[in-house]
């Protein structure tokens, strides 16, 4: 073991308290401490576990004359113990007071807490069970030892055991100030996140109607460093919100490490398919924006239709599908080495699973492998959060599983859409909800003999500073394919110029919120072109 020079800031560890709920690695760590002649004191279950393993250890209660109270609710909350932790070794008065109390200093506190978050995640957990799993003594000891890190080493989680033993070995049973400070910071991160979990869970249980509380507390744990941020000269990291299901649980099966932008695209892409669980759907995404969307009887068919919406935009983009990728889909997605057609190049593919044959096909494509992401489990978090200039903007997260109430549609134009057209309009509306404002979608579909929409695909997807500009971009992308299609707008048409553009392109039906002071004029324009119009009376902005 490498020896390091001792400094005046090194502290000899003579006595340690161990009180842990998570006992992984405990016995080996305790044996390691004993190899440096550290006296061990332990509480309740920790004492029993060490004693049963043959580790020389004393009961904290017996050694310091501490008695439990209130059925174990009070174990460590005693002045003698906290004096032993908090005493300043360089303060003669403190040391005299300790001596008069018959207490020796504690040099190390090894402690982790009751598994509050694990218990809270259990749907069967009662309010009483949750409350009883709020640790009081453990966080108090950790906070005390952290405050007194000038003399005391806090070890707040098993992941630090090896580092602490290495330090003791390298410094002859001592711990340096640098490590004590580092562990103190880590300890306060743990106590802060623990308190945040308690606050958020009790607020959920005891104040369920309080959507936006007076204080919003967010805790997140680092998942990994990103390759870089939005630009290569920016550093970036990815965090997972504590207590929430997030995309950090997904598995990357191939390809280079992900950048900040890659994560943006992955999250944006997956969100697009929420609410389309009943069909086989695919979306192509570039820079967080939909470049194509479709559903069809097969994943291969859905991808082919989505890609055809805007092949150039799909180059170097992200593909997301909501079913396992099979061999037929794998043959279409991504660029084959040696193939001259460069219009099909996929950087990221997201799917709930991959057939073995599909993985082999995809792995063989491109020198830089497609980043295959296996999306295991649906992320869930109740808020949409944006940070701007030091302020947090919060709103309820959009629930794309909640569909538009068809019964609220009105049809103000002379032309009325038939059933097949209504289904296409509703599908287009679901897509435009996911497009950044001002959002426009031009699309088409094909119904089965039973009347249900069997296939649906976009031909033009656009957002722009003004709505007529978005209409122009979407129609330009659709080209001659726009004839006979439908259009969805996420906000009302402020002027008839939008309808003029759609009518001249041959669009036959439109769905939009309505509510403009120019609605009458817009409806008259639609009548001039024989366009059937549906009004939703609710908008679908996404900024």
Buried (B, 14 or more C-beta within 10 A) or exposed (E): EEEBEEEEEBBBBBBBBBBBBEBEBBBBBBBBBBEBEBBBBBBBEBBEBBBEEEBEBBBBBEBBEBEEEEEEEBBBBBEEBBBBBBBEBEEEEBBEEBEEBEBBBBBBBBBBBBEBBEBBEEEEBEEEEBBEBBBBBBBBBBBBBBBBBBBBBBBBBBEBBEEBBBBBBBBEBBBBBEBBBBBBEBBBBBBEBBBBBBBBBBBEBEEEEEEEEEEEBBBBEEBEEBBBBEEEEEEBEBBBBBBBBBBBEBEBBBBEEBBBBBBBBBBBBBBBBBBBEEBBBBBBBBEBBBBBBBBBEBBBBBBBBBBBBBBEBBBEBBBBBBBBBBBBBBBBBBBEEEEEEEEBBBBBBBBBBBBEBBBEBBBEBBEEBBBBBBBEEEBEEEBEEEEEEEEEEBEEBBEBEEEBEEEEBEBBBBBEBEEBBBBBBBBBBBBBBBBBBBBBBBBBBEBEEEEEBBBBBBBBBBBBEEBBBBBBBBBEBBEEBBEEBBBBBBBBBBBBBBBBBBBEBBBBBBBBBBBBEBBEBBBBBBBEBEBBBBBBEEBBEBE
